[in-house]
């Protein structure tokens, strides 16, 4: 079984490369994301390379092997299922579950994760709309690509359903909660733009003004 550190590195490299169209992650990016020194990253990358979990080329960056991607996606699967489990069974809010899942994702077995998946009805997305990988995944395909449309790009009269939240910081999620916006919320754009960097949308609770910067962090589907 991989160590906590190896799992964290694999997950971080996967998420970085997925966010930049598959381009290798740099040592600096990994160091910044994990909050460690570049020297520490370089040492760990040698370990990952020796374990055939990643390939590291100086000045080019690091990419995961198939085995490395499968490890990263097992960790991501655990994390996202745990988030959903905590929300559904313990009534935790979507701004509370991330930190708890960060700790638990390294402590639960694959057997327990499979039982959680079955208990939840094999959900496809986590509380923030991120896709939950299947147990044997080595890629998330289009699920990890940037969403094709943000709420900020929707014109007046467009019906929408909130499908995914890209900024999952607790502060932003609490802001969405205060606005009455949760995953699956259905609404309609009344005016975009509405002046002063705002847009106007109508949801079940009434009309509200939403900052365009915030709307750009919301992926929507047509409704």
The 8 nearest C-alpha neighbors of each residue, nearest first, counted from 0:
[[1, 2, 3, 6, 5, 70, 108, 105],
 [0, 2, 5, 6, 3, 4, 70, 105],
 [3, 1, 5, 4, 6, 0, 105, 7],
 [2, 4, 6, 5, 105, 7, 1, 8],
 [5, 3, 7, 2, 6, 8, 1, 9],
 [4, 6, 8, 2, 7, 3, 1, 9],
 [7, 5, 9, 3, 4, 8, 10, 2],
 [6, 8, 4, 10, 5, 9, 11, 3],
 [9, 7, 11, 5, 10, 6, 12, 4],
 [8, 10, 71, 6, 12, 11, 7, 13],
 [11, 9, 71, 13, 7, 8, 12, 6],
 [10, 12, 8, 14, 13, 9, 7, 15],
 [13, 11, 15, 9, 14, 10, 8, 16],
 [14, 12, 10, 16, 11, 15, 17, 9],
 [13, 15, 17, 11, 12, 16, 18, 10],
 [16, 14, 12, 18, 17, 13, 24, 11],
 [15, 17, 21, 19, 13, 22, 18, 14],
 [18, 16, 14, 21, 15, 19, 20, 13],
 [17, 19, 15, 16, 20, 14, 144, 21],
 [20, 18, 16, 17, 21, 22, 15, 23],
 [21, 19, 17, 22, 18, 16, 144, 23],
 [20, 22, 16, 17, 19, 23, 18, 15],
 [21, 23, 16, 20, 19, 24, 17, 62],
 [24, 22, 61, 62, 60, 16, 21, 25],
 [25, 23, 60, 61, 16, 15, 12, 28],
 [26, 24, 60, 28, 27, 61, 29, 23],
 [25, 27, 29, 28, 37, 30, 40, 60],
 [26, 28, 30, 25, 29, 31, 37, 24],
 [29, 27, 25, 31, 30, 26, 32, 24],
 [28, 30, 32, 26, 27, 31, 33, 25],
 [29, 31, 35, 27, 33, 37, 28, 32],
 [32, 30, 34, 28, 29, 33, 27, 35],
 [33, 31, 29, 30, 34, 28, 11, 35],
 [32, 34, 30, 31, 35, 29, 11, 8],
 [33, 35, 31, 30, 32, 36, 29, 37],
 [34, 36, 30, 33, 39, 37, 31, 40],
 [35, 37, 39, 38, 30, 40, 34, 31],
 [38, 36, 40, 39, 30, 26, 27, 41],
 [39, 37, 41, 36, 40, 42, 35, 30],
 [38, 40, 42, 36, 37, 41, 43, 35],
 [39, 41, 37, 43, 38, 42, 44, 30],
 [42, 40, 38, 44, 43, 39, 37, 45],
 [41, 43, 39, 45, 40, 44, 38, 46],
 [44, 42, 46, 40, 45, 41, 39, 47],
 [43, 45, 47, 41, 46, 42, 48, 40],
 [44, 46, 48, 43, 42, 47, 49, 41],
 [47, 45, 43, 49, 44, 48, 50, 42],
 [48, 46, 44, 50, 52, 53, 49, 45],
 [47, 49, 53, 51, 45, 54, 50, 46],
 [48, 50, 46, 51, 47, 45, 52, 53],
 [49, 51, 47, 48, 52, 46, 53, 45],
 [52, 50, 48, 49, 53, 47, 64, 54],
 [51, 53, 67, 47, 64, 50, 66, 63],
 [54, 52, 63, 48, 64, 47, 62, 51],
 [53, 55, 48, 62, 61, 63, 56, 64],
 [56, 54, 61, 60, 53, 57, 48, 62],
 [55, 57, 59, 60, 58, 61, 54, 62],
 [56, 58, 59, 60, 55, 61, 26, 25],
 [57, 59, 60, 56, 25, 26, 55, 61],
 [60, 58, 56, 57, 61, 23, 25, 55],
 [61, 59, 25, 23, 24, 56, 55, 58],
 [60, 62, 55, 23, 24, 54, 56, 25],
 [63, 61, 23, 54, 53, 24, 64, 55],
 [64, 62, 53, 67, 68, 52, 54, 65],
 [63, 65, 67, 53, 52, 66, 68, 62],
 [64, 66, 68, 67, 69, 137, 63, 52],
 [67, 65, 69, 64, 68, 52, 70, 51],
 [68, 66, 52, 64, 63, 70, 65, 69],
 [69, 67, 71, 65, 137, 70, 66, 63],
 [68, 70, 137, 66, 72, 67, 71, 136],
 [71, 69, 67, 73, 68, 72, 66, 74],
 [72, 70, 10, 9, 68, 74, 73, 69],
 [71, 73, 75, 69, 74, 70, 76, 68],
 [74, 72, 76, 70, 71, 75, 69, 77],
 [73, 75, 77, 71, 72, 76, 78, 104],
 [74, 76, 72, 78, 77, 73, 79, 71],
 [77, 75, 73, 132, 74, 79, 78, 131],
 [78, 76, 74, 80, 104, 75, 79, 81],
 [79, 77, 75, 104, 81, 100, 76, 80],
 [78, 80, 82, 125, 76, 81, 77, 75],
 [79, 81, 83, 77, 82, 78, 84, 76],
 [80, 82, 84, 78, 79, 83, 100, 77],
 [83, 81, 79, 96, 85, 80, 84, 100],
 [82, 84, 86, 80, 81, 85, 125, 126],
 [83, 85, 81, 87, 86, 82, 88, 80],
 [86, 84, 89, 82, 83, 88, 87, 91],
 [87, 85, 91, 90, 83, 84, 89, 88],
 [86, 88, 84, 85, 90, 89, 83, 91],
 [87, 89, 85, 90, 86, 84, 91, 83],
 [90, 88, 85, 91, 86, 87, 84, 92],
 [91, 89, 86, 87, 88, 92, 85, 84],
 [92, 90, 86, 89, 85, 95, 96, 93],
 [91, 93, 95, 94, 86, 90, 96, 85],
 [92, 94, 95, 96, 126, 91, 86, 172],
 [93, 95, 169, 92, 172, 96, 173, 97],
 [96, 94, 92, 93, 97, 91, 98, 169],
 [95, 97, 82, 99, 93, 98, 94, 100],
 [98, 96, 100, 99, 95, 101, 82, 94],
 [99, 97, 101, 100, 96, 95, 102, 94],
 [98, 100, 96, 101, 97, 102, 103, 95],
 [99, 101, 103, 97, 78, 102, 98, 104],
 [102, 100, 98, 99, 104, 103, 97, 78],
 [103, 101, 100, 99, 104, 105, 98, 106],
 [102, 104, 100, 106, 105, 101, 107, 99],
 [105, 103, 78, 77, 100, 101, 106, 102],
 [106, 104, 103, 107, 3, 102, 74, 101],
 [107, 105, 103, 104, 108, 102, 3, 77],
 [108, 106, 105, 104, 111, 103, 109, 112],
 [109, 107, 110, 111, 112, 106, 105, 113],
 [108, 110, 112, 111, 113, 107, 77, 73],
 [111, 109, 113, 108, 112, 114, 107, 115],
 [112, 110, 114, 108, 113, 109, 115, 107],
 [111, 113, 115, 109, 114, 110, 116, 77],
 [112, 114, 116, 110, 111, 115, 109, 117],
 [115, 113, 111, 117, 116, 112, 118, 110],
 [116, 114, 118, 112, 113, 117, 119, 111],
 [115, 117, 121, 113, 119, 114, 118, 112],
 [116, 118, 120, 114, 121, 119, 115, 113],
 [119, 117, 115, 120, 116, 114, 121, 113],
 [120, 118, 116, 117, 121, 115, 122, 84],
 [119, 121, 117, 118, 122, 116, 115, 123],
 [120, 122, 116, 117, 119, 123, 118, 115],
 [123, 121, 120, 124, 119, 116, 131, 125],
 [122, 124, 131, 130, 121, 125, 132, 129],
 [125, 123, 130, 128, 131, 129, 122, 126],
 [124, 126, 128, 79, 129, 127, 83, 131],
 [127, 125, 83, 128, 93, 82, 124, 182],
 [128, 126, 164, 125, 163, 129, 182, 93],
 [127, 129, 163, 124, 125, 126, 162, 164],
 [128, 130, 124, 125, 127, 163, 131, 126],
 [131, 129, 124, 123, 142, 132, 128, 125],
 [130, 132, 124, 123, 76, 79, 125, 129],
 [133, 131, 76, 136, 130, 134, 139, 72],
 [134, 132, 136, 135, 131, 76, 73, 72],
 [133, 135, 136, 132, 73, 76, 113, 72],
 [136, 134, 133, 137, 69, 73, 132, 72],
 [137, 135, 133, 138, 134, 69, 132, 72],
 [136, 138, 69, 68, 65, 135, 72, 139],
 [139, 137, 140, 136, 68, 72, 69, 132],
 [138, 140, 142, 143, 141, 132, 137, 136],
 [141, 139, 142, 138, 143, 144, 137, 17],
 [140, 142, 144, 143, 139, 145, 146, 138],
 [141, 143, 139, 140, 144, 130, 129, 145],
 [144, 142, 141, 139, 17, 140, 145, 18],
 [143, 145, 141, 142, 146, 17, 18, 140],
 [144, 146, 147, 143, 18, 142, 141, 148],
 [145, 147, 148, 218, 144, 149, 219, 143],
 [148, 146, 145, 149, 218, 144, 219, 220],
 [149, 147, 146, 218, 219, 152, 150, 220],
 [148, 150, 218, 151, 215, 217, 152, 219],
 [149, 151, 214, 152, 153, 217, 219, 215],
 [150, 152, 214, 215, 149, 153, 211, 212],
 [153, 151, 150, 149, 154, 148, 215, 214],
 [154, 152, 150, 151, 157, 155, 188, 149],
 [155, 153, 191, 157, 156, 152, 188, 190],
 [154, 156, 190, 188, 189, 157, 191, 153],
 [155, 157, 188, 189, 187, 154, 158, 190],
 [158, 156, 188, 187, 155, 154, 153, 159],
 [157, 159, 187, 222, 186, 221, 156, 188],
 [160, 158, 222, 221, 186, 220, 185, 187],
 [159, 161, 185, 220, 219, 184, 222, 183],
 [160, 162, 219, 183, 184, 182, 163, 218],
 [163, 161, 219, 218, 128, 160, 182, 183],
 [164, 162, 128, 218, 127, 217, 161, 165],
 [163, 165, 217, 127, 166, 216, 218, 128],
 [166, 164, 216, 167, 217, 163, 218, 127],
 [167, 165, 168, 164, 216, 171, 172, 217],
 [168, 166, 165, 172, 169, 164, 171, 127],
 [167, 169, 171, 170, 166, 172, 94, 173],
 [170, 168, 94, 172, 171, 173, 167, 95],
 [169, 171, 173, 168, 172, 174, 94, 167],
 [172, 170, 174, 173, 168, 169, 175, 167],
 [173, 171, 175, 169, 174, 170, 94, 167],
 [172, 174, 176, 170, 175, 171, 169, 177],
 [175, 173, 171, 177, 172, 176, 170, 178],
 [176, 174, 178, 172, 180, 173, 177, 179],
 [175, 177, 173, 179, 178, 174, 180, 172],
 [176, 178, 174, 175, 179, 173, 180, 172],
 [179, 177, 175, 176, 180, 174, 207, 209],
 [178, 180, 176, 177, 175, 181, 204, 202],
 [181, 179, 175, 178, 176, 184, 182, 177],
 [180, 182, 184, 183, 179, 176, 175, 161],
 [183, 181, 161, 184, 162, 127, 163, 128],
 [182, 184, 161, 160, 162, 181, 185, 180],
 [183, 185, 161, 181, 160, 182, 180, 186],
 [186, 184, 160, 159, 183, 202, 161, 222],
 [187, 185, 202, 201, 159, 158, 160, 184],
 [186, 188, 158, 201, 157, 200, 159, 156],
 [187, 189, 200, 155, 156, 157, 190, 199],
 [190, 188, 200, 155, 199, 156, 187, 201],
 [189, 191, 155, 199, 193, 188, 192, 198],
 [192, 190, 198, 193, 155, 154, 199, 189],
 [191, 193, 198, 194, 190, 197, 196, 199],
 [192, 194, 198, 197, 191, 190, 199, 195],
 [193, 195, 196, 197, 192, 198, 191, 190],
 [196, 194, 197, 193, 192, 210, 198, 211],
 [195, 197, 194, 211, 210, 192, 198, 193],
 [198, 196, 210, 211, 193, 209, 195, 194],
 [197, 199, 193, 191, 192, 209, 208, 190],
 [198, 200, 208, 190, 189, 207, 193, 188],
 [201, 199, 188, 189, 207, 206, 187, 208],
 [200, 202, 206, 187, 186, 205, 188, 207],
 [203, 201, 186, 205, 204, 206, 185, 200],
 [202, 204, 205, 201, 186, 185, 184, 206],
 [203, 205, 202, 179, 206, 201, 207, 178],
 [206, 204, 202, 201, 203, 207, 200, 179],
 [207, 205, 201, 200, 202, 199, 204, 208],
 [206, 208, 200, 199, 201, 209, 205, 178],
 [209, 207, 199, 198, 197, 200, 210, 206],
 [208, 210, 198, 197, 199, 211, 207, 214],
 [209, 211, 197, 213, 212, 196, 214, 198],
 [212, 210, 214, 197, 213, 196, 151, 215],
 [213, 211, 215, 210, 214, 216, 151, 196],
 [212, 214, 210, 215, 211, 216, 209, 217],
 [215, 213, 151, 211, 150, 216, 217, 212],
 [214, 216, 151, 212, 213, 149, 217, 150],
 [217, 215, 165, 214, 213, 166, 164, 218],
 [216, 218, 164, 214, 149, 215, 150, 163],
 [219, 217, 149, 163, 162, 148, 146, 150],
 [218, 220, 161, 162, 160, 149, 150, 159],
 [221, 219, 160, 159, 162, 222, 161, 218],
 [220, 222, 159, 158, 160, 219, 157, 161],
 [221, 159, 158, 160, 220, 185, 186, 157]]
